Amino acid sequence: MEFIELTKTLNIGATGACITSTHILRIDQVVYLTVPAPSPASSSLVPNETPPIAAKVLRQEVAGDMRLFGLEFLRPLE
């Protein structure tokens, strides 16, 4: 299933992230994240978003009406 969703990132590090999502993601499912970059007005050399970051869903938790997902990047960020 393919979808695009604007999520909230609660925590991010070199090896993974914790995000919220309205979608139901499966453990071990691979998702692709893009991170918005600063406005192109600040520098013509800066892209509008990062290249997609592949991540695997490691865990999930429900907190009230939110679904939280722990993701592990397939390649650590540099």
PDB file of N, CA, C, O and CB in Angstrom:
ATOM      1  N   MET A   1       0.847  -1.174   0.000  1.00  0.00           N
ATOM      2  CA  MET A   1       0.000   0.000   0.000  1.00  0.00           C
ATOM      3  C   MET A   1       0.895   1.241   0.000  1.00  0.00           C
ATOM      4  O   MET A   1       1.809   1.346   0.818  1.00  0.00           O
ATOM      5  CB  MET A   1      -0.965  -0.004   1.225  1.00  0.00           C
ATOM      6  N   GLU A   2       0.643   2.151  -0.887  1.00  0.00           N
ATOM      7  CA  GLU A   2       1.431   3.371  -0.982  1.00  0.00           C
ATOM      8  C   GLU A   2       0.590   4.546  -0.496  1.00  0.00           C
ATOM      9  O   GLU A   2      -0.585   4.666  -0.845  1.00  0.00           O
ATOM     10  CB  GLU A   2       1.923   3.604  -2.437  1.00  0.00           C
ATOM     11  N   PHE A   3       1.206   5.421   0.320  1.00  0.00           N
ATOM     12  CA  PHE A   3       0.508   6.608   0.807  1.00  0.00           C
ATOM     13  C   PHE A   3       1.528   7.689   1.138  1.00  0.00           C
ATOM     14  O   PHE A   3       2.709   7.414   1.346  1.00  0.00           O
ATOM     15  CB  PHE A   3      -0.363   6.273   2.049  1.00  0.00           C
ATOM     16  N   ILE A   4       1.049   8.904   1.180  1.00  0.00           N
ATOM     17  CA  ILE A   4       1.857  10.050   1.613  1.00  0.00           C
ATOM     18  C   ILE A   4       1.130  10.669   2.790  1.00  0.00           C
ATOM     19  O   ILE A   4      -0.079  10.894   2.739  1.00  0.00           O
ATOM     20  CB  ILE A   4       2.079  11.104   0.445  1.00  0.00           C
ATOM     21  N   GLU A   5       1.883  10.946   3.864  1.00  0.00           N
ATOM     22  CA  GLU A   5       1.275  11.510   5.063  1.00  0.00           C
ATOM     23  C   GLU A   5       2.254  12.476   5.713  1.00  0.00           C
ATOM     24  O   GLU A   5       3.445  12.185   5.821  1.00  0.00           O
ATOM     25  CB  GLU A   5       0.863  10.394   6.056  1.00  0.00           C
ATOM     26  N   LEU A   6       1.756  13.609   6.139  1.00  0.00           N
ATOM     27  CA  LEU A   6       2.551  14.542   6.921  1.00  0.00           C
ATOM     28  C   LEU A   6       2.449  14.083   8.373  1.00  0.00           C
ATOM     29  O   LEU A   6       1.379  14.145   8.977  1.00  0.00           O
ATOM     30  CB  LEU A   6       2.060  16.039   6.738  1.00  0.00           C
ATOM     31  N   THR A   7       3.570  13.620   8.927  1.00  0.00           N
ATOM     32  CA  THR A   7       3.566  13.096  10.289  1.00  0.00           C
ATOM     33  C   THR A   7       4.323  14.029  11.222  1.00  0.00           C
ATOM     34  O   THR A   7       4.973  14.980  10.786  1.00  0.00           O
ATOM     35  CB  THR A   7       4.180  11.690  10.330  1.00  0.00           C
ATOM     36  N   LYS A   8       4.226  13.738  12.505  1.00  0.00           N
ATOM     37  CA  LYS A   8       5.039  14.437  13.501  1.00  0.00           C
ATOM     38  C   LYS A   8       6.180  13.526  13.900  1.00  0.00           C
ATOM     39  O   LYS A   8       5.978  12.344  14.179  1.00  0.00           O
ATOM     40  CB  LYS A   8       4.193  14.852  14.748  1.00  0.00           C
ATOM     41  N   THR A   9       7.375  14.079  13.926  1.00  0.00           N
ATOM     42  CA  THR A   9       8.532  13.341  14.401  1.00  0.00           C
ATOM     43  C   THR A   9       8.736  13.723  15.857  1.00  0.00           C
ATOM     44  O   THR A   9       8.967  14.891  16.168  1.00  0.00           O
ATOM     45  CB  THR A   9       9.810  13.640  13.539  1.00  0.00           C
ATOM     46  N   LEU A  10       8.652  12.742  16.751  1.00  0.00           N
ATOM     47  CA  LEU A  10       8.801  13.007  18.174  1.00  0.00           C
ATOM     48  C   LEU A  10      10.249  12.927  18.626  1.00  0.00           C
ATOM     49  O   LEU A  10      10.654  13.582  19.587  1.00  0.00           O
ATOM     50  CB  LEU A  10       7.967  12.040  18.969  1.00  0.00           C
ATOM     51  N   ASN A  11      11.025  12.110  17.916  1.00  0.00           N
ATOM     52  CA  ASN A  11      12.423  11.920  18.282  1.00  0.00           C
ATOM     53  C   ASN A  11      13.137  11.407  17.043  1.00  0.00           C
ATOM     54  O   ASN A  11      12.597  10.572  16.316  1.00  0.00           O
ATOM     55  CB  ASN A  11      12.585  10.926  19.499  1.00  0.00           C
ATOM     56  N   ILE A  12      14.349  11.901  16.793  1.00  0.00           N
ATOM     57  CA  ILE A  12      15.123  11.417  15.647  1.00  0.00           C
ATOM     58  C   ILE A  12      16.589  11.392  16.027  1.00  0.00           C
ATOM     59  O   ILE A  12      17.082  12.287  16.715  1.00  0.00           O
ATOM     60  CB  ILE A  12      14.894  12.305  14.388  1.00  0.00           C
ATOM     61  N   GLY A  13      17.275  10.369  15.578  1.00  0.00           N
ATOM     62  CA  GLY A  13      18.705  10.233  15.824  1.00  0.00           C
ATOM     63  C   GLY A  13      19.368   9.668  14.591  1.00  0.00           C
ATOM     64  O   GLY A  13      18.743   9.571  13.534  1.00  0.00           O
ATOM     65  N   ALA A  14      20.633   9.293  14.714  1.00  0.00           N
ATOM     66  CA  ALA A  14      21.381   8.787  13.564  1.00  0.00           C
ATOM     67  C   ALA A  14      20.874   7.434  13.078  1.00  0.00           C
ATOM     68  O   ALA A  14      21.022   7.102  11.902  1.00  0.00           O
ATOM     69  CB  ALA A  14      22.843   8.681  13.912  1.00  0.00           C
ATOM     70  N   THR A  15      20.270   6.640  13.989  1.00  0.00           N
ATOM     71  CA  THR A  15      19.878   5.283  13.609  1.00  0.00           C
ATOM     72  C   THR A  15      18.375   5.053  13.532  1.00  0.00           C
ATOM     73  O   THR A  15      17.936   3.980  13.120  1.00  0.00           O
ATOM     74  CB  THR A  15      20.458   4.320  14.572  1.00  0.00           C
ATOM     75  N   GLY A  16      17.572   6.057  13.926  1.00  0.00           N
ATOM     76  CA  GLY A  16      16.137   5.842  13.863  1.00  0.00           C
ATOM     77  C   GLY A  16      15.330   7.036  14.318  1.00  0.00           C
ATOM     78  O   GLY A  16      15.870   8.106  14.600  1.00  0.00           O
ATOM     79  N   ALA A  17      14.009   6.831  14.384  1.00  0.00           N
ATOM     80  CA  ALA A  17      13.108   7.924  14.747  1.00  0.00           C
ATOM     81  C   ALA A  17      11.850   7.352  15.384  1.00  0.00           C
ATOM     82  O   ALA A  17      11.541   6.170  15.233  1.00  0.00           O
ATOM     83  CB  ALA A  17      12.750   8.786  13.507  1.00  0.00           C
ATOM     84  N   CYS A  18      11.133   8.211  16.097  1.00  0.00           N
ATOM     85  CA  CYS A  18       9.810   7.893  16.612  1.00  0.00           C
ATOM     86  C   CYS A  18       8.856   8.900  15.973  1.00  0.00           C
ATOM     87  O   CYS A  18       9.044  10.111  16.087  1.00  0.00           O
ATOM     88  CB  CYS A  18       9.758   7.948  18.203  1.00  0.00           C
ATOM     89  N   ILE A  19       7.823   8.375  15.293  1.00  0.00           N
ATOM     90  CA  ILE A  19       6.878   9.239  14.590  1.00  0.00           C
ATOM     91  C   ILE A  19       5.449   8.892  14.994  1.00  0.00           C
ATOM     92  O   ILE A  19       5.188   7.829  15.559  1.00  0.00           O
ATOM     93  CB  ILE A  19       7.054   9.109  13.060  1.00  0.00           C
ATOM     94  N   THR A  20       4.537   9.800  14.698  1.00  0.00           N
ATOM     95  CA  THR A  20       3.110   9.494  14.807  1.00  0.00           C
ATOM     96  C   THR A  20       2.589   9.256  13.397  1.00  0.00           C
ATOM     97  O   THR A  20       3.113   9.806  12.429  1.00  0.00           O
ATOM     98  CB  THR A  20       2.314  10.653  15.526  1.00  0.00           C
ATOM     99  N   SER A  21       1.561   8.439  13.293  1.00  0.00           N
ATOM    100  CA  SER A  21       0.935   8.199  11.990  1.00  0.00           C
ATOM    101  C   SER A  21      -0.515   7.817  12.196  1.00  0.00           C
ATOM    102  O   SER A  21      -0.858   7.165  13.182  1.00  0.00           O
ATOM    103  CB  SER A  21       1.683   7.093  11.201  1.00  0.00           C
ATOM    104  N   THR A  22      -1.366   8.221  11.268  1.00  0.00           N
ATOM    105  CA  THR A  22      -2.769   7.802  11.311  1.00  0.00           C
ATOM    106  C   THR A  22      -2.943   6.452  10.631  1.00  0.00           C
ATOM    107  O   THR A  22      -3.978   5.805  10.791  1.00  0.00           O
ATOM    108  CB  THR A  22      -3.671   8.855  10.641  1.00  0.00           C
ATOM    109  N   HIS A  23      -1.936   6.021   9.872  1.00  0.00           N
ATOM    110  CA  HIS A  23      -1.985   4.731   9.191  1.00  0.00           C
ATOM    111  C   HIS A  23      -1.572   3.613  10.153  1.00  0.00           C
ATOM    112  O   HIS A  23      -0.865   3.847  11.133  1.00  0.00           O
ATOM    113  CB  HIS A  23      -1.070   4.740   7.943  1.00  0.00           C
ATOM    114  N   ILE A  24      -2.019   2.420   9.856  1.00  0.00           N
ATOM    115  CA  ILE A  24      -1.591   1.254  10.616  1.00  0.00           C
ATOM    116  C   ILE A  24      -0.397   0.661   9.880  1.00  0.00           C
ATOM    117  O   ILE A  24      -0.522   0.184   8.752  1.00  0.00           O
ATOM    118  CB  ILE A  24      -2.757   0.200  10.783  1.00  0.00           C
ATOM    119  N   LEU A  25       0.753   0.697  10.528  1.00  0.00           N
ATOM    120  CA  LEU A  25       1.977   0.158   9.946  1.00  0.00           C
ATOM    121  C   LEU A  25       2.282  -1.179  10.606  1.00  0.00           C
ATOM    122  O   LEU A  25       2.019  -1.360  11.795  1.00  0.00           O
ATOM    123  CB  LEU A  25       3.168   1.148  10.117  1.00  0.00           C
ATOM    124  N   ARG A  26       2.830  -2.105   9.851  1.00  0.00           N
ATOM    125  CA  ARG A  26       3.167  -3.432  10.370  1.00  0.00           C
ATOM    126  C   ARG A  26       4.605  -3.458  10.872  1.00  0.00           C
ATOM    127  O   ARG A  26       5.471  -2.755  10.350  1.00  0.00           O
ATOM    128  CB  ARG A  26       2.962  -4.508   9.285  1.00  0.00           C
ATOM    129  N   ILE A  27       4.846  -4.273  11.888  1.00  0.00           N
ATOM    130  CA  ILE A  27       6.213  -4.507  12.340  1.00  0.00           C
ATOM    131  C   ILE A  27       6.995  -5.076  11.149  1.00  0.00           C
ATOM    132  O   ILE A  27       6.482  -5.919  10.414  1.00  0.00           O
ATOM    133  CB  ILE A  27       6.254  -5.488  13.587  1.00  0.00           C
ATOM    134  N   ASP A  28       8.217  -4.622  10.964  1.00  0.00           N
ATOM    135  CA  ASP A  28       9.122  -4.997   9.863  1.00  0.00           C
ATOM    136  C   ASP A  28       8.753  -4.373   8.518  1.00  0.00           C
ATOM    137  O   ASP A  28       9.458  -4.595   7.534  1.00  0.00           O
ATOM    138  CB  ASP A  28       9.141  -6.493   9.716  1.00  0.00           C
ATOM    139  N   GLN A  29       7.655  -3.589   8.446  1.00  0.00           N
ATOM    140  CA  GLN A  29       7.316  -2.885   7.214  1.00  0.00           C
ATOM    141  C   GLN A  29       8.371  -1.816   6.954  1.00  0.00           C
ATOM    142  O   GLN A  29       8.830  -1.160   7.889  1.00  0.00           O
ATOM    143  CB  GLN A  29       5.892  -2.254   7.300  1.00  0.00           C
ATOM    144  N   VAL A  30       8.757  -1.634   5.702  1.00  0.00           N
ATOM    145  CA  VAL A  30       9.710  -0.585   5.327  1.00  0.00           C
ATOM    146  C   VAL A  30       8.919   0.632   4.854  1.00  0.00           C
ATOM    147  O   VAL A  30       8.031   0.524   4.009  1.00  0.00           O
ATOM    148  CB  VAL A  30      10.702  -1.082   4.211  1.00  0.00           C
ATOM    149  N   VAL A  31       9.259   1.790   5.414  1.00  0.00           N
ATOM    150  CA  VAL A  31       8.646   3.058   5.017  1.00  0.00           C
ATOM    151  C   VAL A  31       9.757   3.999   4.571  1.00  0.00           C
ATOM    152  O   VAL A  31      10.927   3.791   4.893  1.00  0.00           O
ATOM    153  CB  VAL A  31       7.809   3.687   6.188  1.00  0.00           C
ATOM    154  N   TYR A  32       9.382   5.028   3.832  1.00  0.00           N
ATOM    155  CA  TYR A  32      10.349   6.003   3.328  1.00  0.00           C
ATOM    156  C   TYR A  32       9.965   7.380   3.852  1.00  0.00           C
ATOM    157  O   TYR A  32       8.838   7.837   3.660  1.00  0.00           O
ATOM    158  CB  TYR A  32      10.405   5.994   1.765  1.00  0.00           C
ATOM    159  N   LEU A  33      10.913   8.035   4.515  1.00  0.00           N
ATOM    160  CA  LEU A  33      10.681   9.352   5.102  1.00  0.00           C
ATOM    161  C   LEU A  33      11.419  10.410   4.308  1.00  0.00           C
ATOM    162  O   LEU A  33      12.531  10.180   3.833  1.00  0.00           O
ATOM    163  CB  LEU A  33      11.121   9.384   6.574  1.00  0.00           C
ATOM    164  N   THR A  34      10.800  11.568   4.166  1.00  0.00           N
ATOM    165  CA  THR A  34      11.504  12.749   3.657  1.00  0.00           C
ATOM    166  C   THR A  34      11.379  13.827   4.721  1.00  0.00           C
ATOM    167  O   THR A  34      10.360  13.928   5.404  1.00  0.00           O
ATOM    168  CB  THR A  34      10.920  13.236   2.264  1.00  0.00           C
ATOM    169  N   VAL A  35      12.414  14.620   4.851  1.00  0.00           N
ATOM    170  CA  VAL A  35      12.457  15.659   5.866  1.00  0.00           C
ATOM    171  C   VAL A  35      12.489  17.009   5.166  1.00  0.00           C
ATOM    172  O   VAL A  35      13.366  17.249   4.336  1.00  0.00           O
ATOM    173  CB  VAL A  35      13.685  15.483   6.807  1.00  0.00           C
ATOM    174  N   PRO A  36      11.543  17.900   5.488  1.00  0.00           N
ATOM    175  CA  PRO A  36      11.568  19.229   4.853  1.00  0.00           C
ATOM    176  C   PRO A  36      12.877  19.952   5.175  1.00  0.00           C
ATOM    177  O   PRO A  36      13.415  19.834   6.276  1.00  0.00           O
ATOM    178  CB  PRO A  36      10.357  20.081   5.322  1.00  0.00           C
ATOM    179  N   ALA A  37      13.362  20.686   4.213  1.00  0.00           N
ATOM    180  CA  ALA A  37      14.588  21.472   4.387  1.00  0.00           C
ATOM    181  C   ALA A  37      14.209  22.950   4.436  1.00  0.00           C
ATOM    182  O   ALA A  37      13.070  23.305   4.131  1.00  0.00           O
ATOM    183  CB  ALA A  37      15.618  21.192   3.229  1.00  0.00           C
ATOM    184  N   PRO A  38      15.146  23.812   4.815  1.00  0.00           N
ATOM    185  CA  PRO A  38      14.852  25.246   4.828  1.00  0.00           C
ATOM    186  C   PRO A  38      14.361  25.747   3.474  1.00  0.00           C
ATOM    187  O   PRO A  38      14.632  25.132   2.443  1.00  0.00           O
ATOM    188  CB  PRO A  38      16.087  26.026   5.243  1.00  0.00           C
ATOM    189  N   SER A  39      13.659  26.831   3.481  1.00  0.00           N
ATOM    190  CA  SER A  39      13.112  27.441   2.280  1.00  0.00           C
ATOM    191  C   SER A  39      14.203  27.691   1.249  1.00  0.00           C
ATOM    192  O   SER A  39      15.305  28.112   1.603  1.00  0.00           O
ATOM    193  CB  SER A  39      12.404  28.745   2.624  1.00  0.00           C
ATOM    194  N   PRO A  40      13.907  27.433  -0.037  1.00  0.00           N
ATOM    195  CA  PRO A  40      14.906  27.693  -1.082  1.00  0.00           C
ATOM    196  C   PRO A  40      15.331  29.161  -1.118  1.00  0.00           C
ATOM    197  O   PRO A  40      16.395  29.477  -1.650  1.00  0.00           O
ATOM    198  CB  PRO A  40      14.356  27.286  -2.448  1.00  0.00           C
ATOM    199  N   ALA A  41      14.529  30.050  -0.567  1.00  0.00           N
ATOM    200  CA  ALA A  41      14.897  31.472  -0.544  1.00  0.00           C
ATOM    201  C   ALA A  41      16.161  31.695   0.275  1.00  0.00           C
ATOM    202  O   ALA A  41      16.892  32.655   0.033  1.00  0.00           O
ATOM    203  CB  ALA A  41      13.747  32.318   0.026  1.00  0.00           C
ATOM    204  N   SER A  42      16.430  30.811   1.252  1.00  0.00           N
ATOM    205  CA  SER A  42      17.605  30.987   2.100  1.00  0.00           C
ATOM    206  C   SER A  42      18.892  30.589   1.376  1.00  0.00           C
ATOM    207  O   SER A  42      19.962  31.111   1.689  1.00  0.00           O
ATOM    208  CB  SER A  42      17.455  30.170   3.377  1.00  0.00           C
ATOM    209  N   SER A  43      18.797  29.662   0.406  1.00  0.00           N
ATOM    210  CA  SER A  43      19.960  29.246  -0.375  1.00  0.00           C
ATOM    211  C   SER A  43      19.482  28.472  -1.595  1.00  0.00           C
ATOM    212  O   SER A  43      18.697  27.533  -1.469  1.00  0.00           O
ATOM    213  CB  SER A  43      20.936  28.383   0.481  1.00  0.00           C
ATOM    214  N   SER A  44      19.942  28.853  -2.745  1.00  0.00           N
ATOM    215  CA  SER A  44      19.507  28.156  -3.958  1.00  0.00           C
ATOM    216  C   SER A  44      20.124  26.766  -4.057  1.00  0.00           C
ATOM    217  O   SER A  44      19.711  25.974  -4.905  1.00  0.00           O
ATOM    218  CB  SER A  44      19.869  28.972  -5.197  1.00  0.00           C
ATOM    219  N   LEU A  45      21.106  26.450  -3.210  1.00  0.00           N
ATOM    220  CA  LEU A  45      21.748  25.140  -3.253  1.00  0.00           C
ATOM    221  C   LEU A  45      21.060  24.121  -2.347  1.00  0.00           C
ATOM    222  O   LEU A  45      21.407  22.940  -2.388  1.00  0.00           O
ATOM    223  CB  LEU A  45      23.202  25.269  -2.861  1.00  0.00           C
ATOM    224  N   VAL A  46      20.104  24.541  -1.539  1.00  0.00           N
ATOM    225  CA  VAL A  46      19.444  23.652  -0.585  1.00  0.00           C
ATOM    226  C   VAL A  46      18.181  23.070  -1.220  1.00  0.00           C
ATOM    227  O   VAL A  46      17.332  23.825  -1.695  1.00  0.00           O
ATOM    228  CB  VAL A  46      19.099  24.408   0.731  1.00  0.00           C
ATOM    229  N   PRO A  47      18.040  21.726  -1.237  1.00  0.00           N
ATOM    230  CA  PRO A  47      16.812  21.137  -1.791  1.00  0.00           C
ATOM    231  C   PRO A  47      15.625  21.382  -0.861  1.00  0.00           C
ATOM    232  O   PRO A  47      15.807  21.690   0.317  1.00  0.00           O
ATOM    233  CB  PRO A  47      16.996  19.622  -2.025  1.00  0.00           C
ATOM    234  N   ASN A  48      14.392  21.243  -1.402  1.00  0.00           N
ATOM    235  CA  ASN A  48      13.186  21.447  -0.602  1.00  0.00           C
ATOM    236  C   ASN A  48      12.977  20.341   0.418  1.00  0.00           C
ATOM    237  O   ASN A  48      12.289  20.554   1.417  1.00  0.00           O
ATOM    238  CB  ASN A  48      11.978  21.540  -1.500  1.00  0.00           C
ATOM    239  N   GLU A  49      13.549  19.175   0.195  1.00  0.00           N
ATOM    240  CA  GLU A  49      13.428  18.075   1.142  1.00  0.00           C
ATOM    241  C   GLU A  49      14.615  17.143   0.952  1.00  0.00           C
ATOM    242  O   GLU A  49      15.312  17.204  -0.061  1.00  0.00           O
ATOM    243  CB  GLU A  49      12.082  17.312   0.957  1.00  0.00           C
ATOM    244  N   THR A  50      14.835  16.281   1.936  1.00  0.00           N
ATOM    245  CA  THR A  50      15.932  15.323   1.839  1.00  0.00           C
ATOM    246  C   THR A  50      15.546  14.213   0.869  1.00  0.00           C
ATOM    247  O   THR A  50      14.362  14.022   0.590  1.00  0.00           O
ATOM    248  CB  THR A  50      16.284  14.736   3.234  1.00  0.00           C
ATOM    249  N   PRO A  51      16.527  13.481   0.352  1.00  0.00           N
ATOM    250  CA  PRO A  51      16.184  12.268  -0.393  1.00  0.00           C
ATOM    251  C   PRO A  51      15.458  11.314   0.573  1.00  0.00           C
ATOM    252  O   PRO A  51      15.669  11.404   1.782  1.00  0.00           O
ATOM    253  CB  PRO A  51      17.479  11.587  -1.015  1.00  0.00           C
ATOM    254  N   PRO A  52      14.622  10.417   0.075  1.00  0.00           N
ATOM    255  CA  PRO A  52      13.905   9.504   0.973  1.00  0.00           C
ATOM    256  C   PRO A  52      14.854   8.678   1.841  1.00  0.00           C
ATOM    257  O   PRO A  52      15.891   8.205   1.375  1.00  0.00           O
ATOM    258  CB  PRO A  52      13.015   8.572   0.165  1.00  0.00           C
ATOM    259  N   ILE A  53      14.479   8.515   3.111  1.00  0.00           N
ATOM    260  CA  ILE A  53      15.246   7.732   4.080  1.00  0.00           C
ATOM    261  C   ILE A  53      14.444   6.448   4.339  1.00  0.00           C
ATOM    262  O   ILE A  53      13.312   6.510   4.817  1.00  0.00           O
ATOM    263  CB  ILE A  53      15.507   8.550   5.429  1.00  0.00           C
ATOM    264  N   ALA A  54      15.026   5.298   4.026  1.00  0.00           N
ATOM    265  CA  ALA A  54      14.351   4.019   4.249  1.00  0.00           C
ATOM    266  C   ALA A  54      14.463   3.635   5.717  1.00  0.00           C
ATOM    267  O   ALA A  54      15.537   3.721   6.312  1.00  0.00           O
ATOM    268  CB  ALA A  54      14.951   2.907   3.348  1.00  0.00           C
ATOM    269  N   ALA A  55      13.337   3.208   6.297  1.00  0.00           N
ATOM    270  CA  ALA A  55      13.315   2.814   7.703  1.00  0.00           C
ATOM    271  C   ALA A  55      12.380   1.623   7.882  1.00  0.00           C
ATOM    272  O   ALA A  55      11.393   1.469   7.162  1.00  0.00           O
ATOM    273  CB  ALA A  55      12.874   3.998   8.604  1.00  0.00           C
ATOM    274  N   LYS A  56      12.716   0.790   8.858  1.00  0.00           N
ATOM    275  CA  LYS A  56      11.891  -0.382   9.172  1.00  0.00           C
ATOM    276  C   LYS A  56      11.144  -0.127  10.475  1.00  0.00           C
ATOM    277  O   LYS A  56      11.715   0.405  11.427  1.00  0.00           O
ATOM    278  CB  LYS A  56      12.765  -1.675   9.280  1.00  0.00           C
ATOM    279  N   VAL A  57       9.872  -0.502  10.520  1.00  0.00           N
ATOM    280  CA  VAL A  57       9.059  -0.345  11.728  1.00  0.00           C
ATOM    281  C   VAL A  57       9.489  -1.414  12.732  1.00  0.00           C
ATOM    282  O   VAL A  57       9.400  -2.610  12.455  1.00  0.00           O
ATOM    283  CB  VAL A  57       7.521  -0.455  11.404  1.00  0.00           C
ATOM    284  N   LEU A  58       9.962  -0.963  13.914  1.00  0.00           N
ATOM    285  CA  LEU A  58      10.404  -1.893  14.954  1.00  0.00           C
ATOM    286  C   LEU A  58       9.335  -2.126  16.007  1.00  0.00           C
ATOM    287  O   LEU A  58       9.185  -3.240  16.509  1.00  0.00           O
ATOM    288  CB  LEU A  58      11.663  -1.375  15.614  1.00  0.00           C
ATOM    289  N   ARG A  59       8.588  -1.074  16.345  1.00  0.00           N
ATOM    290  CA  ARG A  59       7.577  -1.200  17.396  1.00  0.00           C
ATOM    291  C   ARG A  59       6.477  -0.192  17.176  1.00  0.00           C
ATOM    292  O   ARG A  59       6.635   0.779  16.437  1.00  0.00           O
ATOM    293  CB  ARG A  59       8.199  -1.013  18.786  1.00  0.00           C
ATOM    294  N   GLN A  60       5.351  -0.441  17.834  1.00  0.00           N
ATOM    295  CA  GLN A  60       4.241   0.501  17.775  1.00  0.00           C
ATOM    296  C   GLN A  60       3.568   0.563  19.138  1.00  0.00           C
ATOM    297  O   GLN A  60       3.640  -0.379  19.928  1.00  0.00           O
ATOM    298  CB  GLN A  60       3.223   0.098  16.675  1.00  0.00           C
ATOM    299  N   GLU A  61       2.917   1.683  19.396  1.00  0.00           N
ATOM    300  CA  GLU A  61       2.268   1.914  20.681  1.00  0.00           C
ATOM    301  C   GLU A  61       1.111   2.876  20.442  1.00  0.00           C
ATOM    302  O   GLU A  61       1.206   3.761  19.593  1.00  0.00           O
ATOM    303  CB  GLU A  61       3.276   2.481  21.747  1.00  0.00           C
ATOM    304  N   VAL A  62       0.039   2.712  21.174  1.00  0.00           N
ATOM    305  CA  VAL A  62      -1.087   3.631  21.091  1.00  0.00           C
ATOM    306  C   VAL A  62      -1.057   4.509  22.330  1.00  0.00           C
ATOM    307  O   VAL A  62      -0.985   4.009  23.452  1.00  0.00           O
ATOM    308  CB  VAL A  62      -2.449   2.867  20.966  1.00  0.00           C
ATOM    309  N   ALA A  63      -1.112   5.821  22.124  1.00  0.00           N
ATOM    310  CA  ALA A  63      -1.128   6.798  23.223  1.00  0.00           C
ATOM    311  C   ALA A  63      -2.333   7.700  23.007  1.00  0.00           C
ATOM    312  O   ALA A  63      -2.273   8.643  22.217  1.00  0.00           O
ATOM    313  CB  ALA A  63       0.217   7.639  23.287  1.00  0.00           C
ATOM    314  N   GLY A  64      -3.421   7.418  23.701  1.00  0.00           N
ATOM    315  CA  GLY A  64      -4.648   8.180  23.480  1.00  0.00           C
ATOM    316  C   GLY A  64      -5.166   7.910  22.085  1.00  0.00           C
ATOM    317  O   GLY A  64      -5.406   6.759  21.720  1.00  0.00           O
ATOM    318  N   ASP A  65      -5.340   8.966  21.298  1.00  0.00           N
ATOM    319  CA  ASP A  65      -5.811   8.782  19.921  1.00  0.00           C
ATOM    320  C   ASP A  65      -4.670   8.783  18.911  1.00  0.00           C
ATOM    321  O   ASP A  65      -4.913   8.844  17.705  1.00  0.00           O
ATOM    322  CB  ASP A  65      -6.805   9.871  19.563  1.00  0.00           C
ATOM    323  N   MET A  66      -3.427   8.715  19.388  1.00  0.00           N
ATOM    324  CA  MET A  66      -2.261   8.722  18.498  1.00  0.00           C
ATOM    325  C   MET A  66      -1.637   7.331  18.408  1.00  0.00           C
ATOM    326  O   MET A  66      -1.642   6.571  19.377  1.00  0.00           O
ATOM    327  CB  MET A  66      -1.214   9.741  18.988  1.00  0.00           C
ATOM    328  N   ARG A  67      -1.103   7.015  17.238  1.00  0.00           N
ATOM    329  CA  ARG A  67      -0.299   5.810  17.059  1.00  0.00           C
ATOM    330  C   ARG A  67       1.156   6.248  16.961  1.00  0.00           C
ATOM    331  O   ARG A  67       1.501   7.085  16.126  1.00  0.00           O
ATOM    332  CB  ARG A  67      -0.744   4.994  15.784  1.00  0.00           C
ATOM    333  N   LEU A  68       2.005   5.686  17.809  1.00  0.00           N
ATOM    334  CA  LEU A  68       3.436   5.991  17.800  1.00  0.00           C
ATOM    335  C   LEU A  68       4.181   4.808  17.196  1.00  0.00           C
ATOM    336  O   LEU A  68       3.862   3.653  17.479  1.00  0.00           O
ATOM    337  CB  LEU A  68       3.961   6.304  19.242  1.00  0.00           C
ATOM    338  N   PHE A  69       5.174   5.102  16.364  1.00  0.00           N
ATOM    339  CA  PHE A  69       5.948   4.052  15.710  1.00  0.00           C
ATOM    340  C   PHE A  69       7.434   4.311  15.911  1.00  0.00           C
ATOM    341  O   PHE A  69       7.924   5.415  15.673  1.00  0.00           O
ATOM    342  CB  PHE A  69       5.607   3.972  14.203  1.00  0.00           C
ATOM    343  N   GLY A  70       8.139   3.284  16.350  1.00  0.00           N
ATOM    344  CA  GLY A  70       9.593   3.331  16.452  1.00  0.00           C
ATOM    345  C   GLY A  70      10.183   2.782  15.174  1.00  0.00           C
ATOM    346  O   GLY A  70       9.898   1.648  14.789  1.00  0.00           O
ATOM    347  N   LEU A  71      11.008   3.581  14.511  1.00  0.00           N
ATOM    348  CA  LEU A  71      11.594   3.205  13.223  1.00  0.00           C
ATOM    349  C   LEU A  71      13.103   3.080  13.338  1.00  0.00           C
ATOM    350  O   LEU A  71      13.742   3.845  14.060  1.00  0.00           O
ATOM    351  CB  LEU A  71      11.230   4.232  12.143  1.00  0.00           C
ATOM    352  N   GLU A  72      13.672   2.118  12.629  1.00  0.00           N
ATOM    353  CA  GLU A  72      15.125   1.976  12.529  1.00  0.00           C
ATOM    354  C   GLU A  72      15.520   2.250  11.086  1.00  0.00           C
ATOM    355  O   GLU A  72      15.010   1.608  10.167  1.00  0.00           O
ATOM    356  CB  GLU A  72      15.602   0.549  12.987  1.00  0.00           C
ATOM    357  N   PHE A  73      16.432   3.207  10.883  1.00  0.00           N
ATOM    358  CA  PHE A  73      16.889   3.505   9.529  1.00  0.00           C
ATOM    359  C   PHE A  73      17.679   2.313   8.984  1.00  0.00           C
ATOM    360  O   PHE A  73      18.454   1.692   9.711  1.00  0.00           O
ATOM    361  CB  PHE A  73      17.756   4.797   9.510  1.00  0.00           C
ATOM    362  N   LEU A  74      17.482   2.001   7.716  1.00  0.00           N
ATOM    363  CA  LEU A  74      18.223   0.901   7.113  1.00  0.00           C
ATOM    364  C   LEU A  74      19.700   1.251   6.955  1.00  0.00           C
ATOM    365  O   LEU A  74      20.556   0.367   6.949  1.00  0.00           O
ATOM    366  CB  LEU A  74      17.621   0.538   5.758  1.00  0.00           C
ATOM    367  N   ARG A  75      19.992   2.536   6.829  1.00  0.00           N
ATOM    368  CA  ARG A  75      21.378   3.034   6.834  1.00  0.00           C
ATOM    369  C   ARG A  75      21.424   4.213   7.800  1.00  0.00           C
ATOM    370  O   ARG A  75      20.619   5.135   7.669  1.00  0.00           O
ATOM    371  CB  ARG A  75      21.862   3.460   5.376  1.00  0.00           C
ATOM    372  N   PRO A  76      22.356   4.211   8.781  1.00  0.00           N
ATOM    373  CA  PRO A  76      22.429   5.334   9.718  1.00  0.00           C
ATOM    374  C   PRO A  76      22.657   6.663   8.973  1.00  0.00           C
ATOM    375  O   PRO A  76      23.324   6.705   7.939  1.00  0.00           O
ATOM    376  CB  PRO A  76      23.559   5.097  10.746  1.00  0.00           C
ATOM    377  N   LEU A  77      22.087   7.741   9.526  1.00  0.00           N
ATOM    378  CA  LEU A  77      22.305   9.056   8.947  1.00  0.00           C
ATOM    379  C   LEU A  77      23.726   9.501   9.217  1.00  0.00           C
ATOM    380  O   LEU A  77      24.313   9.134  10.234  1.00  0.00           O
ATOM    381  CB  LEU A  77      21.304  10.077   9.505  1.00  0.00           C
ATOM    382  N   GLU A  78      24.273  10.277   8.325  1.00  0.00           N
ATOM    383  CA  GLU A  78      25.652  10.784   8.512  1.00  0.00           C
ATOM    384  C   GLU A  78      25.615  12.211   8.984  1.00  0.00           C
ATOM    385  O   GLU A  78      26.664  12.818   9.199  1.00  0.00           O
ATOM    386  CB  GLU A  78      26.471  10.682   7.206  1.00  0.00           C
TER     387      GLU A  78
END
